[in-house]
Amino acid sequence: MDSNWALGVSSTAPRSIDMITPGGQRSVVDLEALTKEGIPASQKTKRLVFEGEFSSWQPGSAEDYLKGLGFALPEEVVHRHEVFTMVNERRWTIHVPSLVLMRAFFKPNPLVFPAIYTPIGVDYISFVDYSATPPKVVVDGLFCGNGYVTKVFSTDPDVSQGQPLRWIQLSKSAKRASLSAYQHAVTGWLNLSLPSGRVRMVFHGPIKGKHLYATKASLISVDVDEEDSITGAGERFAFHPTANPHREPKTSTRNLTVPVHPHGGYELTDGEWEAIEPILKRKFSNPIHSQRELLNVIFNKLVSGIPWNKTPTGGFKVTTVTSTFHYLVSSGRMDQVLAYLEESREAIA
């Protein structure tokens, strides 16, 4: 296994990390290396979901975690890297190091990690604008301390990309968790206090028995109550688009109306297909299936409103129909087709 383990923060400075390989070779790397290094690699990984309260998590064992990964270290090694354990609803035990959590919490890592390891934390790169109602998070223009230029990303409540920074700034316990990373670092530990709230997370890692040893994690959502929010209102922070209750998928069938012929039909005529075929033409490949027939199947679904799996497919697989629909919508071609049909069929009427 060609990888290393972050033992803890170097005694020389809270911005240097002690690393060790399975062979016992030690090195000291800069803090920024933590975004890529410090967690043993694994060839085969599985995926488990945890949904529950942060308060249910317990301190774990770095030795047990590394043993689960087959990462053997000399006995005299002293670990200063906290590992947490939790049990999901399927009664699987998940072992997760603090560094894996930090990578999931403090995003985007190249921007937020260096800020976390300063005495003022994320206030180094962002602030809360209390003049707005409700208060909103603003990202500073420059990350001056290390020469980083802030990546342009939105902290709008409906945009999942900027949710980690919103959560850290607007949740009292998440802010304490972020500040605790530096406080632990000055004592030589890679660790953080856990925030409050109900969390949904996905963990990836190798499995042995009913234990998963997480090498990667992703936040899906965190529900924060009124007492933990600086706005005084409970909120769901959606870190993934699917967790946003207000999200409408880009390939949703909503708001797609198929103009009908004056006689009430919707299938394409020869003349209409002659005009539409160039719109659907792809640069680098020719479709295997008849695009005209697939469009008629899709139109039938949109007009009838019945589910995809109950739509008459004319001999096509359901996956062929749905994948064609998703492609046409996401590429903008469906909008062009419907706009043409609306104009041409209205003209005939």
N, C-alpha and C positions, 0 to 999 in steps of 0.2 A: 504494500500500500504506500504509494508515493504521496504523502501528505504530512501535515504537522498539527500539533495541538498547542493552543495558547494556554500556557501554564498560569499566567497572570500578568499583572502590570509590573514592569521593571522597577526595582528599588531605586534606580537612578533618576527616573522621571515618570510622571503619570501619562506621558505621551509616547512611551516606548513599551513594547510588549515582549515578554520572554516566550520564546517558542522552543519546542522540542520535537524531535522526530522519533519514530518507533525504535530506532537504533540508539537513542539517547543523546544524539547530537543537539546541542543547544545553539540558539542564536537570538539576537535582539533585533526587532524590526520596528519601523515607525508605526504609529497608531493607524495611519491611513491603510496599512496592509491588512487590517482586520476586516475590511470589506470583502477580501478575497481569501485570506489565509486564516489559519487557526482552528479550523474544524476538519477532522479527518474525512477524506473522501471515501465514498462507497460506490461500488459498481452497480449493485442491485438495490433499488429502493422501492418501498411501497408507500401508500398514502393513507393517512388516517385523519379524521375530522374530530376536533374537540369543540363542544359547545357547552358552556357553563360559566360559573363564576371564577374570576381570578383567585378569589379567596380560598378555593378548593385545592389550589396547587400547594405542593409541599417541597421542602428542600430535599434534594436527592444526593447521589454519590457520583463524583467524577470518575472514581475507579470503576464502578459498575457500568457507567456509560461507555468508557473506553474499552472495557472488557467485552461489552456487547458489540463493539465495532471491530474487535480483534486487534486492538491497538495496545500493545504491551509496552509498559514503561518500567525503568528501573525502580526497585522498591523504595529507594531513598528519596524519590521525587516527592516534593511537597506541592500539592495542588492549591492554587489560589483562583480557581475558576468555578463559580457556583453552577450547579446543575439542579434543575427543578424536575419534579415528577407530577403527573396528573393522571387520572383515570377517566376515560371517556364513557359515554353511555353504553358502549358495547363491552365494557369492562376490560379494555385494553389499557396497559400502562404505557405512558409516553414519557421518555426521558429527554429533556431538552436543555442544553447548556445556555448560559446567559448570553453568549455571543450570538447564538442562533436567534434568540429573542430580540437582541439589539438590532440585528439586521432586518428583522421583520417590523420592529417598531419605528426605528429611526431612519425613515426614508425621505428623499433619495439619499442613500448611504454616503456617496462622495461629498455631498453638501452638509448633511446633518451630523455625521460622525465627528468630524473635527470640532464642531460647535458643542456637541455634547460633552466633550472632554475639555471644557473650559469652566471656570467657576460660575459663569452666568448661563451656561447651557444654550438652549435654542434662542434665548433673548439676544444672543450674539448675531443672529441672522434674521430675526423676525420679531414682531411685536403685535400686541393686541390694540386695535383702534377702538377705544371706548366711546368715541364720538358717534360711532355708527350704532344703529339699532336693528338687530342685536349686534353686540360687539363682533368685529371681524378680525381675522388674522392677516397681517400684511408682511410680505417678505421684503427685506431690505435689498437695495439695488446691488450692493457689492459685499462679498465676503472678504473683508479687508485683511484679516489676520494672516491668512495663508495664501493670498493671491488668487483665491477662487472667485470666479464670476458666477453669481447666482444663476442657476438654470431657470428659464422662464417656465413656470408651471402655476396652475390656478389653485387658489385656496377657496374657491367658490364651494358652498355646501353641497352642490349637486355634481361636483366633479371629483371622481374618486382619486385622481392623481395627487391632489394636495391634502388629502384627508389625514395622513399621519401627522403633519405639522399642525393642522387645525386641532386634532385630538390632544396633542401634547400641550398646546397653548390654552385650550378651552376647558380641559379636564384638570381639576386640581390634583388628583392622584396621578394622572399621567405626567403632569409637570414635575411632581415630586419624584416619580420614577426616573425621569430623564436626568434630573439634577443628582440623583443618587449614584448614577454611573460614575461621575467625577469624584464624588465623595468616597466611594469604594476604591477608586483608582489610586487616590493618595495614600491608601493603606495597603496597596499592592494587589487588590482584588479586581477581577473581572466579575462584576456582579451588579445587580440593580434591584431596587425594591419594586414589588409588583403593584400595578395600578388597581383600581376598583372597577367594578362593572361586569356585565355579562359579555363574554367574548365568544366569537366563532373564529376558529383558526384551522388551517390545514397544515399538517406536518408530514414531511417526507423523510424517509430513512430506512435502513435495513430492519428487518423483523426477525426476532428469535423468540419462539414460544408465543406468548401474548404480550410481548414487549416491543415497542418501536423506539429506536434510538435516532432521534431527529438530527439530521444534518442540514435541513432547510425548513423554513416555516413561512407562512403567508397569513396576514390578517385579512379576514373577510369582513367582519363588523365588530363594533363594540357599542354596547348600550350603556349610556351614562345617565345616572339619575340627577334629580334637581340639586341635591346637596353637593354633588361632586362637580357640577358645572358652574363656571364663573358667570354664565348668563342667567342662572337661576331657573333654567328650563332643561328638562331631560332631552336627550338627543341620541339618535343612532348615527354613529360615524361609519359610513360605508366605504371600506377600502377597496372593494371590488364592485364593478358596476352591477353585478347580479344581486348585491345586498341592498341596493338603493330602492326603497319602495316606490319612488317616483320615476324610476327608470322606465323608458319605453325602448325596447330593443330596436337597433337600427334596421333590422329586417322584419319588423312587426308588420302584420297585415292590416293594422289599423290605418285609417285615412287613405287607403288605396281603393279607389272606385273605378270599376271597369265601365266605360261608356258603352251603352247598348245600341244596336242597330234600331232604326225606326220600327222594324217589325218585332223587336224585342229580343233578338238573338245577340250573342256576344262573340261567336267564333270568327276567326280572321277570314276575310275574303282573299281571293287571289291578288286583287289590286292592293289591298292593305299589306299583305305579306311582302309584296314586291317593294313597298316603301319601308317596311320595318326590318327586313332581312339585313340591309347594310348597317343598321343601328346595332345589331347583335353580333356583327362580325368581330372575331378576335384576331389579334395581331399574329400570335405565334402558334396557334393550334386551331384545328377544325373540330367542331363538336361531333361526337359519335352519334348522338340521337337527333331526331328531327326537332329543331327548335320551334317550328310552327306548331307541331302537335303538343309539345310541352307547354307552350304558351296557352294553348286552348285548355289544357288540363288545369293550369294555374288560374286562368280566368274563371273556370267553373268553380274552383274553390273559393275565389274571392267573391264571386257573385252569390254563391249559395251560403257561404259562411260556415260550412261544415268542417270538422277537423281534418287535418292532413291525412290521418290514417284511415279515414272513412271516405275520402275523396276518390271517385272513380279515376284511375290513373291511365286508362287506355293501354294497359300492358306494360307501362313503365314501373320500375321499383319506386316506392314512396321516397326513398332516399335520393333517387335521381331527380324526382320532381322538386323536393324541398331544397336540395343543393343548388339546382338551377334557379329557383326562386331567390335564394339568399344571394347568389352571385349577381343576378339581375338588379336586385334592390341595392346591394352595397356598392355596385359599380355605377349606379345612376341610370342604367339602361332602362329599368322599368319605368322610371319617371318620364323618360323620353318617349317610350312606347305609348304610355297612357295619354301623354300630352298630344301626341299625333292622332290617336284614335278619337280623343275628345273633339279635336278640331275638325277632323274629316267626317266624323259621324254627325256632328252638329250641322255641318255644311249640307249634308245630304237631307237631313230632316227639314 
